[in-house]
Amino acid sequence: MVKEMRFSSVVETSVPANKETKPESLMASLPAEEPASNYFEANKSQNSQSGKCDLFTGEWIPDPSGPFYTNQSCLQIEGHQNCMKNGRPDSGYLYWRWSPRGCSLPKFNPKKFLYLMRNKSWAFIGDSISRNHVQSLLCILSQVEQAVETYHDEEYRSKIWHFPTHNFTLSVIWTPFLIKADIFEDMDGVSSSEIQLHLDELDKKWTDQYRNFDYAIVAGGKWFLKTAIYHENNVVTGCHYCPGKNLTELGFDYAYRKAMQLIFNFITNSGHKTLAFLRTTTPDHFENGEWFSGGTCDRKLPFKEGEVNMTDVDTIMRNIELEEFAKAAALGPDKGVVLKLLDTTRLSLLRPDGHPGPYRQFQPFAEDKNAKVQNDCLHWCLPGPIDSWNDLVMEMIVNGGIYQ
């Protein structure tokens, strides 16, 4: 039976308390392991006979070696992704790795990555999934060098780290729409008014810094499904899901395409030779409800190809991303810009077991084993499947000419 996952949003939270985290307070259910003997070997791809490899089609295979790090060895994990500390009882989700069809994908090599990034800067630009991703990278790199946090915004959503030995700077810029947006939500996701979205203006929070970066991963997605009023040329032109407002329902896809076009137009015409990745939309795995209505994600194994279909929403978003990326990539060489597609959607769809679920909070069933607990089936446990995204990024840098 093919399972179709329903989309739900999940409240974003950020936990400033992690600045107070002390090593002795961290509890690991997984022993820290010594690096394997080939840990620092150069990445070597064993490509198919065609010389090309589709990194994004394949399967999750058992990996007895497990992750590079634990919540004991990495202090960068935010509370709501720290599934081990929060009491998740199973650990099977830690022992899988992504295996592309027709070629091998080496594990991320943190020593080599930091060597390549000497005197460079990198930015992850997007919503809380981008922050989830950067924390995974920080945890892996911490096995070689601990990053020093040099900046955070008031809500701890945007941050900058520095690796002094390598003079490498890593940033995460929280901009959930990537375009200009007036957002009226508190840190618990409670909104006091509709989002006002400006479809013809990018968010200066990232564009003003863009020329400082040698590498950038840009990603959008789920926030476009929220109720929003659309503005173009300083005029309200419509909305998405705003009953009773007497406005034209233009749909999230209208706004998302506009945003993608604006983003790629900026990148290709920036005059700055950043190596830019577009990471495709991230599917969630809520079942039997949504994040606010009892939805859960309690599966313990990955899906196999063919056992699950993308939702209509995710399909629409990914198709827009692929179409607009293709247009921009065709123009990139003439502009001296390198664009790469980090197409994580389908491989992530196969990992319903990798989310915090109820373990987004500490010991959720300590007082009542039958407690009704809000689940997080969108973000990823750390360690977890999102670590494989960095394997893909590493391979695309080392052997970049082989892939799109």
Secondary structure by P-SEA (a helix, b strand, c coil): cbbbbbbbbbbbbbbccccccccccccccccccccccccccccccccccccccccccccccccccccccccccccccccccccccccccccccccbbbbccccccccccaaaaaaaaccbbbbbcccaaaaaaaaaaaaaacccbbbbbcccccccccbbbbbccccbbbbbbbbcccccccccccccccccccbbbbccccccccccccccccbbbbbcccccccbbbbbccccccccccccccccccccaaaaaaaaaaaaaaaaaacccccbbbbbcbbbbbccccccccccccccccccccccccccaaaaaaaaaaaaaaaaaaaacccccbbbbbccaaaaaaacccccccccccccccccccccccccccccccccccaaaaaaaaaaaaacccccc
